[in-house]
């Protein structure tokens, strides 16, 4: 009996970002695992069981889904955004690495999705048009000193920076400290984008600057993009501005 | 008369990565612009004109599509992968910034897509499971010294690195030099993934190490992911290995 485990990216927001591959993987599954609100986004199907769990129970969810698949079932874990970007795919790999042999021989398929930084960037223009990085501001799983060192490295070298997990009730001061750290390397006029709940009906987008970013509201549903020295803004009458990072690095031309 | 320009991400490969939003934008357009092979992936629709151009003619394509949309038409540019990642969205913004006022007032919509690094990562496991960056190795638009400086910064700070545009006929030596540069910071055992044409019927994936990466074949259709010191490989009997980067940074635990 050979089971299968798919880890499926739903993209952020509603179903507009679902790919055909994701729809197929969800339809084929006998059992769906995931954070409750993600499962709620998937239309019910007869004969398909659902196993909702809390947002923070990633390891437990991974183990439950792996065990279920190892019993011979076709199981899918629904993941917000892309499962490979600060989401379920790494959790599942961690559990396979330390779990029973039966988990290693499973057919594991990861179905990519639109990750939040791509959706927020698309709404704003093309801020990720040049070299960029994605960094989680959560210091639950790595020390804050390492986060600061990484901010120094990428801001100093001219990367655009997407900040995942910028703030939470348990981590209230990290975001402000990150902006202060970035201000050592970047001018106060550097464009900063706050994208909240992009892809949902209550989505919002704010374009501000690094010097004003600390005053801008953010929560767990916010993805922040901090520009580089090259990032610029096109003001448009009657329309939202376009933020973009040119493909050419200006110094070379000058 | 108010036109509209959509810049639509098709994802890599065939139509498995197309989102509903992308399908809708393509279906609504009166005119489609894009690199020929991308347009060939979109089913024909009566009354919709097609304007294929060469891969290198991004600026010309952007100007033609903007001019067409400014005449009042609903125009879409088809982009491989995600339009915001080393693709058409930045080109269009650059042309809007320097173009006539009529281009600034246009309704511009960017539809995100699965970018190559997400598709390659999904095939391999979860190599982007922790902080990572995306870097173009093309020195057409930035000096090689800047690329080396960026490789130093991100490899030294522990980011996983996705290399876009790794090699071409006109840029034959850059990739080997990049691996040599990374070897200053990373052990020879660091996992390196070569994903070619992922999402197409002729896709291939190779998992090797930094010390052997220079001997591994790559071309313009290849996306390379270089792990960090934390990235590891799960060997699996009868199956491809899983490559992943844990969410926890090990030093902290030790």
Interface residues (C-beta under 8 A of the other chain):
Chain A: X9 X11 X15 X16 X17 X18 X19 X20 X21 X82 X83 X84 X85 X86 X89 X90 X91 X92 X93 X94 X96 X97 X104 X105 X107 X108 X110 X111 X112 X113 X114 X115 X118 X119 X121 X122 X123 X125 X126 X127 X128 X129 X130 X131 X132 X133 X134 X135 X136 X141 X142 X143 X146 X149 X150 X152 X153 X154 X156 X157 X158 X159 X232 X234 X236 X237 X238 X239 X242 X244 X245 X246 X247 X248 X249 X252
Chain B: X9 X11 X15 X16 X17 X18 X19 X20 X21 X82 X83 X84 X85 X86 X89 X90 X91 X92 X93 X94 X96 X97 X104 X105 X107 X108 X110 X111 X112 X113 X114 X115 X118 X119 X121 X122 X123 X125 X126 X127 X128 X129 X130 X131 X132 X133 X134 X135 X136 X141 X142 X143 X146 X149 X150 X152 X153 X154 X156 X157 X158 X159 X232 X234 X236 X237 X238 X239 X242 X244 X245 X246 X247 X248 X249 X252
